[in-house]
Amino acid sequence: MQTALVIGNWKMNGTLAEARPLATAIRDGLKRPRGVEVVLCPPFTALAAVSEIVKDSAIRLGAQNCHFEASGAHTGEVSPPMLAELGCRYVLLGHSERRRECGETDELINHKVKAAVAHGLTFVLCVGETGEERRQGLTFPTIEGQLRAGLAGVPVESIVKGVIAYEPVWAIGTGVNATSAQAAEVHGYIRGLLSELTSKETAHAIPILYGGSVKADNVEELVAAPEIDGALVGGASLNAAGFIALAKKAGRAGATSRGD
């Protein structure tokens, strides 16, 4: 990785009255970010507005989900071409909240990954274990199952263009993040799996992000850890000043870990 990647997932937050000033402040605060690429993933209703705000800036646009079909009788869904038309470059897939709340299966997520690839979107495949799975020593089997199933049938040349996000479910929104050592261990395991699915050289080109209560005061330690290429940020991305500081720190930590 040459640049750290920081993705702000706003989740179900942000009316237009809230999204516009938030996106504007982040854009203005990160006019020339060093060592970091920043992506904002607002809710669907704010995508068009945020797209206009970040257009021609250093900030990229992403979506929080998509359907696997390009069009059709899928009430309430949003397709990859619709996202691409709005200027989205990234799309989050398999987030633990969608797995848990919407019953999304690995098979469904795999269909979405393939759809994103087919329509030129960079997929961000989220994987992670629950607290109970970690207590039972099932972290690695859980991660492996989700990763292999999510990428099944995806060509190597498309996998290398994607992003993997490790988000321990027990750390999301809890204020309890994995230690840098815990996160680095799982990231290293994911890198090994990607090496098997692609090649060792190819695997090192695929960004692996950490997500789970990432804040400005812990992002440097996390991103400086081995195999961690950036962060998937939830609640902390809703505060412009805090998120700007977080992104800048991630850029510095990534450069330090690479010896730049």
Secondary structure as UniProt FT lines:
FT   STRAND          4..9
FT   HELIX           16..29
FT   STRAND          36..41
FT   HELIX           44..46
FT   HELIX           47..54
FT   TURN            55..56
FT   STRAND          59..63
FT   TURN            75..76
FT   HELIX           80..85
FT   TURN            86..87
FT   STRAND          90..93
FT   HELIX           96..101
FT   HELIX           106..118
FT   TURN            119..120
FT   STRAND          122..127
FT   HELIX           131..135
FT   TURN            136..137
FT   HELIX           139..150
FT   TURN            151..153
FT   HELIX           156..159
FT   TURN            160..161
FT   STRAND          163..166
FT   HELIX           169..171
FT   TURN            172..174
FT   HELIX           180..197
FT   HELIX           200..203
FT   TURN            204..205
FT   STRAND          208..211
FT   TURN            216..218
FT   HELIX           219..224
FT   TURN            226..227
FT   STRAND          230..233
FT   HELIX           235..238
FT   HELIX           240..258
//
